[in-house]
Amino acid sequence: MVLIIYGFPASTCTRTVAAVCKEIGLEYKLVLVPFPEVKSAENLARNPFGQVPTIDDDGFELFESRAICKYLAAKYGKHTTLIPTSQDLQEWAIFESAVNFEQHQFDEYARNIAIEKLFTPYVPQQPNEERLTKLFATLESKLEAYDKILSKRKWLAGENITLADLFHLPFAYMLETKVGSDVLQKRPNVARWWNELVGRPSWQAVKDGA
Ligand SMILES: N[C@@H](CCC(=O)N[C@@H](CS)C(=O)NCC(=O)O)C(=O)O
């Protein structure tokens, strides 16, 4: 049975899962849960947090995009480098470290910049410029650390691309194309990494909609 992704095309986390499917070469069917319906009883039954995406893999349902991607890579992506395939504990630890710093050192700031800058007009209120300045300053300092890491490794967890790299895609892409920020181009190693990542066919296939 074809993998089902419940979500909506523009959803950042839905596009992450879709990009991972493309990396693996795994077919999926997007079952539309429009944004206003994320808190519907039907969606809450699938995801108690009232969010998307959720997958249905032949009757097995799972929510939380990063966990979904790890599950899909482990089950269907053995021919890829998306998660470590060896039993080498250190390789796993470095991968988990990169997955964790994406979430806590990058997503935390990039997501809030996007929300402040792009989503508040819909609420409606003006972006809080003071908050934005602080978020950008913190993100810049985090990207200094990224540049050091990427001076020693081609990808964030080593010499091969992993989920840790792919998890950056939706919000980094939004920063560059919608917020109009050049933070990803200012540092040589980050720029080299980002430009290769964003050009991947997997992301190009879903960047405008899962
Ligand atoms: N941690 C969740 C976040 C999911 C998330 O924030 N989804 C958004 C769409 S991109 C959503 O459903 N937002 C509606 C809401 O939170 O009410 C994941 O990674 O799957």
The ligand as an ORCA input file, in Angstrom:
! r2SCAN-3c Opt
* xyz 0 1
  N       6.791     19.183     15.762
  C       5.804     18.984     14.732
  C       5.340     20.360     14.258
  C       4.244     20.255     13.262
  C       3.689     21.610     12.888
  O       3.987     22.635     13.497
  N       2.805     21.572     11.866
  C       2.126     22.763     11.473
  C       2.027     22.847      9.963
  S       3.633     23.035      9.231
  C       0.722     22.705     12.029
  O       0.058     21.705     11.902
  N       0.316     23.787     12.688
  C      -0.993     23.914     13.215
  C      -0.995     24.115     14.695
  O       0.038     23.945     15.344
  O      -2.064     24.464     15.201
  C       6.405     18.167     13.570
  O       7.628     18.252     13.369
  O       5.678     17.410     12.917
*
